[in-house]
Amino acid sequence: MMPDERRLRESYRRCRAVCRRARSNFCPAFILLPPDRARAMEALYAFLRVTDDLADAAPGNDQAERRLHDWQTAFQTVQAAEPLPSAVPHEDPLLAEGWAILPAAADTARRFGVPWQALQDVIDGVRMDLRPIRFQSFDQTLDYCRKVASAVGTACIHIWGFSGGAEALAKADACGIAFQLTNILRDLAEDARRDRFYLPLEDFARFGVAPQDLLSSTVRENTAQWLDFQMNRTAEFYRRGADLLPHLSPQGRRIFGLMMATYWDLFCRLRRRRDEILRTRMRVPTLRIAALAVRWAVLPPTRRSLP
């Protein structure tokens, strides 16, 4: 085996280790894919996990900025098919892990035609979280959602296999927005404590809600109306995104169906228990996810199974 082949195999092995260590609910779903595409999803997940960790695990924003700068430089190096430096900047263990998984991530992008810009967008989106967030308009919210979520969806459907070109990509974009808006609604109180307000200030003003109201455990009448507006808008993105299903390969339909069903379940819980949203971090129970996984592994994937 040639040294480059050995290094690539080791890189994919490290990606699998990152997935197992993360204990993500979605990593086991990769088994719904053929082995080569499952391996590619592990590489993608490892890239996303390392990107998040480089920012989240830093003791301060300055170090996080430095880490992301070094990570972006390394990413651009493998994109140009140039060798990475042998020494990791600052002897940072997280960057060292990133160095180890980058060959597999780059190989995945090349094999499956994953747009490099989608991976770059993820880095840019994570960088946005290093400072207080106060978006004025929904366009700014959409830009953030597209960087941290829709870009991931774009990468995924290239790995899974899809048809329909721009139409399919637009539906994947809607899915990413729906999923990220769901995350934002779930984390409203936690993000408010971190001075992060991802939903637009123009909406707060429209309904007479102050951003600080999200620090209260009580959902008042105007806050309830504001929440209903946000949830109705999110539901529309789900409706647009569900139509992605027929554009996907048969295996892609199964893993997409599981992801869509899980996020839709979470969204419905948030909407059903709206008055608890500021005091309880809701999640989909593990047993429920397992039941959905069995359903999508066994039953033929159909449009009727989606919201």
FITOR-73283 format. One record per residue (C-alpha): residue number from 1; x, z, y; residue in three letters. Coordinates in steps of 0.2 Angstrom, whole numbers. Each point is the difference from the previous one (the first is absolute). Example, Ala and Ser with C-alpha at 12.3 -4.5 7.8 and 13.67 -1.06 7.14 Angstrom:
# FITOR-73283
<node 1, <62, 39, -22>, "ala">
<node 2, <6, -3, 17>, "ser">
# end
This chain:
# FITOR-73283
<node 1, <0, 0, 0>, "met">
<node 2, <7, -5, 17>, "met">
<node 3, <3, 14, 13>, "pro">
<node 4, <-14, -6, 11>, "asp">
<node 5, <-12, -1, -14>, "glu">
<node 6, <5, 18, -5>, "arg">
<node 7, <-2, 6, 18>, "arg">
<node 8, <-18, -8, 1>, "leu">
<node 9, <-5, 8, -16>, "arg">
<node 10, <6, 17, 6>, "glu">
<node 11, <-10, -3, 16>, "ser">
<node 12, <-16, -3, -9>, "tyr">
<node 13, <3, 15, -10>, "arg">
<node 14, <2, 10, 16>, "arg">
<node 15, <-16, -7, 6>, "cys">
<node 16, <-9, 6, -15>, "arg">
<node 17, <8, 17, 2>, "ala">
<node 18, <-7, 1, 18>, "val">
<node 19, <-17, -4, -6>, "cys">
<node 20, <0, 13, -14>, "arg">
<node 21, <7, 13, 12>, "arg">
<node 22, <-14, -3, 13>, "ala">
<node 23, <-14, 3, -12>, "arg">
<node 24, <-11, -12, 9>, "ser">
<node 25, <-17, -3, -6>, "asn">
<node 26, <2, -19, 1>, "phe">
<node 27, <17, -2, -9>, "cys">
<node 28, <-8, 2, -17>, "pro">
<node 29, <-12, -15, 5>, "ala">
<node 30, <15, -12, -1>, "phe">
<node 31, <-2, 0, -19>, "ile">
<node 32, <-15, -11, 4>, "leu">
<node 33, <12, -14, 5>, "leu">
<node 34, <12, -11, -11>, "pro">
<node 35, <17, 9, -2>, "pro">
<node 36, <9, -11, 13>, "asp">
<node 37, <-13, 3, 13>, "arg">
<node 38, <-1, 19, -4>, "ala">
<node 39, <19, 1, 2>, "arg">
<node 40, <-2, -9, 17>, "ala">
<node 41, <-14, 12, 6>, "met">
<node 42, <12, 15, -5>, "glu">
<node 43, <13, -8, 11>, "ala">
<node 44, <-12, -2, 14>, "leu">
<node 45, <-7, 17, -1>, "tyr">
<node 46, <18, 7, 0>, "ala">
<node 47, <4, -10, 16>, "phe">
<node 48, <-16, 8, 8>, "leu">
<node 49, <4, 17, -6>, "arg">
<node 50, <18, 0, 6>, "val">
<node 51, <-6, -7, 17>, "thr">
<node 52, <-12, 14, 2>, "asp">
<node 53, <12, 14, -6>, "asp">
<node 54, <14, -6, 12>, "leu">
<node 55, <-12, 5, 14>, "ala">
<node 56, <-10, 14, -7>, "asp">
<node 57, <15, 10, -7>, "ala">
<node 58, <11, -1, 15>, "ala">
<node 59, <2, 17, 9>, "pro">
<node 60, <-3, -9, 17>, "gly">
<node 61, <-5, -16, 8>, "asn">
<node 62, <17, -5, 5>, "asp">
<node 63, <7, 1, -18>, "gln">
<node 64, <-16, -9, -6>, "ala">
<node 65, <3, -14, 13>, "glu">
<node 66, <18, -2, -6>, "arg">
<node 67, <-5, 0, -18>, "arg">
<node 68, <-13, -14, 3>, "leu">
<node 69, <13, -10, 10>, "his">
<node 70, <12, 1, -14>, "asp">
<node 71, <-13, -4, -13>, "trp">
<node 72, <-6, -15, 10>, "gln">
<node 73, <18, -6, 2>, "thr">
<node 74, <2, 1, -19>, "ala">
<node 75, <-17, -9, -3>, "phe">
<node 76, <6, -14, 11>, "gln">
<node 77, <16, -1, -9>, "thr">
<node 78, <-8, -3, -17>, "val">
<node 79, <-13, -12, 8>, "gln">
<node 80, <15, -10, 5>, "ala">
<node 81, <7, 1, -18>, "ala">
<node 82, <15, 9, 6>, "glu">
<node 83, <8, 15, -10>, "pro">
<node 84, <-4, 17, 6>, "leu">
<node 85, <15, 11, 6>, "pro">
<node 86, <7, 11, -14>, "ser">
<node 87, <-1, 15, 11>, "ala">
<node 88, <-17, 8, 5>, "val">
<node 89, <-1, 4, 19>, "pro">
<node 90, <2, 19, 4>, "his">
<node 91, <1, 3, -19>, "glu">
<node 92, <-19, 2, 1>, "asp">
<node 93, <-8, 3, -18>, "pro">
<node 94, <-16, -8, 5>, "leu">
<node 95, <8, -15, 7>, "leu">
<node 96, <11, 0, -16>, "ala">
<node 97, <-16, -1, -10>, "glu">
<node 98, <-6, -15, 11>, "gly">
<node 99, <16, -9, -3>, "trp">
<node 100, <-3, 2, -19>, "ala">
<node 101, <-18, -8, 1>, "ile">
<node 102, <3, -13, 13>, "leu">
<node 103, <7, -13, -13>, "pro">
<node 104, <-16, 1, -10>, "ala">
<node 105, <-11, -1, 16>, "ala">
<node 106, <9, -15, 6>, "ala">
<node 107, <-1, -8, -18>, "asp">
<node 108, <-19, 3, 0>, "thr">
<node 109, <-2, -8, 17>, "ala">
<node 110, <9, -16, -5>, "arg">
<node 111, <-8, -1, -18>, "arg">
<node 112, <-18, 2, 6>, "phe">
<node 113, <1, -8, 18>, "gly">
<node 114, <-3, 17, 9>, "val">
<node 115, <2, -3, 18>, "pro">
<node 116, <15, 9, 7>, "trp">
<node 117, <-10, 3, 16>, "gln">
<node 118, <-13, 11, -10>, "ala">
<node 119, <14, 11, -5>, "leu">
<node 120, <7, 1, 17>, "gln">
<node 121, <-17, 4, 7>, "asp">
<node 122, <0, 15, -11>, "val">
<node 123, <16, 7, 7>, "ile">
<node 124, <-7, -4, 18>, "asp">
<node 125, <-16, 10, -4>, "gly">
<node 126, <9, 15, -7>, "val">
<node 127, <11, 0, 16>, "arg">
<node 128, <-16, 1, 11>, "met">
<node 129, <-4, 17, -8>, "asp">
<node 130, <16, 8, 7>, "leu">
<node 131, <-8, 2, 17>, "arg">
<node 132, <-17, 7, 5>, "pro">
<node 133, <-14, -13, -3>, "ile">
<node 134, <-13, -3, 13>, "arg">
<node 135, <-8, -17, -2>, "phe">
<node 136, <-10, -6, 15>, "gln">
<node 137, <-9, -14, -9>, "ser">
<node 138, <-6, -5, -17>, "phe">
<node 139, <12, -15, 1>, "asp">
<node 140, <14, 13, 0>, "gln">
<node 141, <-8, 9, -15>, "thr">
<node 142, <-1, -17, -9>, "leu">
<node 143, <18, -4, 3>, "asp">
<node 144, <5, 17, -8>, "tyr">
<node 145, <-11, -3, -15>, "cys">
<node 146, <7, -17, -3>, "arg">
<node 147, <18, 6, 1>, "lys">
<node 148, <-2, 15, -12>, "val">
<node 149, <-14, -6, -11>, "ala">
<node 150, <-5, -19, 1>, "ser">
<node 151, <19, -4, -2>, "ala">
<node 152, <0, 9, -16>, "val">
<node 153, <-16, -9, -6>, "gly">
<node 154, <9, -17, 4>, "thr">
<node 155, <15, 5, -10>, "ala">
<node 156, <-12, 6, -15>, "cys">
<node 157, <-10, -16, -1>, "ile">
<node 158, <16, -11, -1>, "his">
<node 159, <6, 11, -14>, "ile">
<node 160, <-17, -1, -9>, "trp">
<node 161, <-3, -18, 3>, "gly">
<node 162, <-14, -8, 11>, "phe">
<node 163, <-8, -16, 6>, "ser">
<node 164, <-9, -4, 16>, "gly">
<node 165, <15, 0, 12>, "gly">
<node 166, <-5, 7, 17>, "ala">
<node 167, <-18, 5, -5>, "glu">
<node 168, <7, 11, -13>, "ala">
<node 169, <13, 7, 11>, "leu">
<node 170, <-13, 4, 13>, "ala">
<node 171, <-10, 10, -13>, "lys">
<node 172, <15, 9, -5>, "ala">
<node 173, <3, 4, 18>, "asp">
<node 174, <-18, 8, 1>, "ala">
<node 175, <3, 10, -15>, "cys">
<node 176, <16, 7, 7>, "gly">
<node 177, <-9, 5, 16>, "ile">
<node 178, <-15, 8, -10>, "ala">
<node 179, <12, 10, -10>, "phe">
<node 180, <10, 6, 15>, "gln">
<node 181, <-15, 4, 10>, "leu">
<node 182, <-6, 11, -15>, "thr">
<node 183, <17, 9, 0>, "asn">
<node 184, <-2, 3, 19>, "ile">
<node 185, <-17, 7, -2>, "leu">
<node 186, <5, 11, -14>, "arg">
<node 187, <15, 7, 10>, "asp">
<node 188, <-8, 2, 17>, "leu">
<node 189, <3, 19, 2>, "ala">
<node 190, <17, -1, -7>, "glu">
<node 191, <5, -14, 11>, "asp">
<node 192, <-7, 8, 15>, "ala">
<node 193, <11, 15, -2>, "arg">
<node 194, <15, -12, 0>, "arg">
<node 195, <-6, -8, 16>, "asp">
<node 196, <-4, -16, -10>, "arg">
<node 197, <-17, -9, 6>, "phe">
<node 198, <-1, -16, -9>, "tyr">
<node 199, <-18, -4, 4>, "leu">
<node 200, <-1, -7, 18>, "pro">
<node 201, <-2, 11, 15>, "leu">
<node 202, <-13, -13, 7>, "glu">
<node 203, <-11, 6, -15>, "asp">
<node 204, <2, 18, 4>, "phe">
<node 205, <-5, -3, 18>, "ala">
<node 206, <-15, -10, -5>, "arg">
<node 207, <-7, 14, -10>, "phe">
<node 208, <5, 14, 11>, "gly">
<node 209, <12, 7, -13>, "val">
<node 210, <17, 8, 5>, "ala">
<node 211, <15, -3, -12>, "pro">
<node 212, <2, 19, 0>, "gln">
<node 213, <-18, 1, -7>, "asp">
<node 214, <8, -5, -17>, "leu">
<node 215, <9, 16, -1>, "leu">
<node 216, <-17, 9, -2>, "ser">
<node 217, <-7, 3, -17>, "ser">
<node 218, <-17, -4, 7>, "thr">
<node 219, <-7, -17, 1>, "val">
<node 220, <-11, 0, 16>, "arg">
<node 221, <-14, -13, 3>, "glu">
<node 222, <11, -12, 11>, "asn">
<node 223, <14, 2, -13>, "thr">
<node 224, <-12, -5, -14>, "ala">
<node 225, <-6, -15, 10>, "gln">
<node 226, <18, -5, 2>, "trp">
<node 227, <4, 2, -18>, "leu">
<node 228, <-15, -10, -5>, "asp">
<node 229, <6, -14, 11>, "phe">
<node 230, <18, 1, -8>, "gln">
<node 231, <-7, 0, -17>, "met">
<node 232, <-12, -15, 3>, "asn">
<node 233, <14, -10, 6>, "arg">
<node 234, <11, 5, -15>, "thr">
<node 235, <-14, -5, -12>, "ala">
<node 236, <0, -17, 7>, "glu">
<node 237, <18, -3, -4>, "phe">
<node 238, <-4, 6, -17>, "tyr">
<node 239, <-13, -13, -2>, "arg">
<node 240, <12, -14, 7>, "arg">
<node 241, <14, 6, -12>, "gly">
<node 242, <-11, 1, -16>, "ala">
<node 243, <-1, -19, 0>, "asp">
<node 244, <19, -1, -4>, "leu">
<node 245, <-4, 3, -18>, "leu">
<node 246, <-4, -18, -6>, "pro">
<node 247, <16, -6, 9>, "his">
<node 248, <11, 10, -12>, "leu">
<node 249, <8, -3, -17>, "ser">
<node 250, <-10, 9, -14>, "pro">
<node 251, <13, 14, -1>, "gln">
<node 252, <0, 1, 19>, "gly">
<node 253, <-19, 2, 0>, "arg">
<node 254, <2, 16, -11>, "arg">
<node 255, <13, 9, 10>, "ile">
<node 256, <-9, -5, 16>, "phe">
<node 257, <-17, 5, -6>, "gly">
<node 258, <8, 18, -5>, "leu">
<node 259, <7, 1, 18>, "met">
<node 260, <-15, -5, 9>, "met">
<node 261, <-12, 11, -11>, "ala">
<node 262, <12, 15, 3>, "thr">
<node 263, <0, -2, 19>, "tyr">
<node 264, <-18, -4, 1>, "trp">
<node 265, <-4, 16, -10>, "asp">
<node 266, <11, 10, 13>, "leu">
<node 267, <-9, -9, 14>, "phe">
<node 268, <-17, 4, -7>, "cys">
<node 269, <5, 18, -2>, "arg">
<node 270, <6, 1, 18>, "leu">
<node 271, <-16, -8, 6>, "arg">
<node 272, <-11, 11, -11>, "arg">
<node 273, <8, 16, 6>, "arg">
<node 274, <3, -5, 18>, "arg">
<node 275, <-3, 17, 7>, "asp">
<node 276, <14, 7, -11>, "glu">
<node 277, <13, -13, 5>, "ile">
<node 278, <9, 11, 13>, "leu">
<node 279, <3, 15, -11>, "arg">
<node 280, <2, -8, -18>, "thr">
<node 281, <12, -13, -5>, "arg">
<node 282, <-10, -9, -13>, "met">
<node 283, <7, -10, -15>, "arg">
<node 284, <-5, -9, -15>, "val">
<node 285, <1, 12, -15>, "pro">
<node 286, <13, -6, -13>, "thr">
<node 287, <-13, -1, -14>, "leu">
<node 288, <-10, -11, 11>, "arg">
<node 289, <15, -12, 3>, "ile">
<node 290, <3, 0, -19>, "ala">
<node 291, <-18, -5, -3>, "ala">
<node 292, <1, -14, 12>, "leu">
<node 293, <17, -5, -8>, "ala">
<node 294, <-8, -1, -17>, "val">
<node 295, <-15, -10, 7>, "arg">
<node 296, <11, -13, 8>, "trp">
<node 297, <12, -1, -15>, "ala">
<node 298, <-15, -3, -12>, "val">
<node 299, <-14, -9, 9>, "leu">
<node 300, <1, -18, 7>, "pro">
<node 301, <3, 1, 18>, "pro">
<node 302, <-15, -6, 10>, "thr">
<node 303, <-4, -1, 19>, "arg">
<node 304, <-16, 11, -4>, "arg">
<node 305, <12, 14, -5>, "ser">
<node 306, <6, 1, 18>, "leu">
<node 307, <-8, 7, 16>, "pro">
# end
